[in-house]
Amino acid sequence: MLHEIRRHGSLAKAELARVTELSTQTASVIINRLLEEQLVRKLEVQRGKVGQPSQPIALNPVGAYAIGIQIGRRTLKVVLVDLLGTVLERWELAYASPDVRLIFPAIEQQLAQMLGTLGPEAAARLCGVGVSAPRDFGQWEELLRMPAADAAEWGGMVIGQRVQAMTPLPVSQAKDTAAACMAELLVGRGRSLASYLYIYVDTLAGGSLVINGWPHAGVHGNSGAVGSMPMQAARDGVPQQLLSIASLVTLEQRYEAAGLASDAMADERAIQQPWLPLTQAWLAEAANAIAYAICSAACLIDLDGVVVDGRCHRALLTSLLALVEQELGRYNWAGAARPALQAGEVGDDAKVIGAAYLSLHASFAPLQG
């Protein structure tokens, strides 16, 4: 019931009964219980339509809270969100390389800080902590120019367990692009797509997969890992992976080599002189690689669409999608359905918002049958 209310924004009791395939009486009993538990609220009665006036039911923002933690290769983010996913508190720390000795003390401090922000009554409605992080910080060490000592410290670590030792709240963990995909599924384009490939262009590009309206983790929790997709057949040597071409670290390094500020991708400078020629060269290569990955994925899974988002300026993302669309037109789609290409809506905060949604989803989403 909560899942359907979130998907639609608000629904009257009769509509909720219909979309959940429950009897009107059963739906009414459940809604009344959710009202008592303050997880939903009644909106103003709607009049002027055919039939009896109806009163929409919506999620109650103060019904539950969650904390999201994103441990990134360049940034640590912590947010406190309400049941609607609205960010109430935010904290961020940037670094050149993920240092275990820096990151976990900072997380413990922020957990205490955000509990204090809520106060005792609201803290009782805190359903958990979600953590998003790359599957393996130690991989692609050379591409990221990560100190070997930092890479080694993350080896074999179960990050969720490390965070769980800091709090009595339940801790959920997922790879960072799966968390970003969760955010897009619940509050972005995913509400209107049944099955889609999600691609997130970050320091290292990656992805995730949704099938029939549900995140599809796979046996190892790594479905949709397009960042690792080889860009050609292996013949002489090891072929490049998509992330070696379409990741923002590649663009940053080109800026640095030209003596330009490497953070220009986050604002309008990326599409202005003197960054523009470097940006255009990267866009052409990245679009070609992403289109190749999309075509390969569409031949394996019948997709409704592909959603591309990223930690970059929206104008840069728009340019990238236009070129990907152009590249997709160069492929022979005989025997396969070309998926619709769409820009993600969550953007830079997708991974940390998605981390918070991991706890909300664990607490309130229906079990898959």
Disulfide bonds with the S-S distance in Angstrom:
none
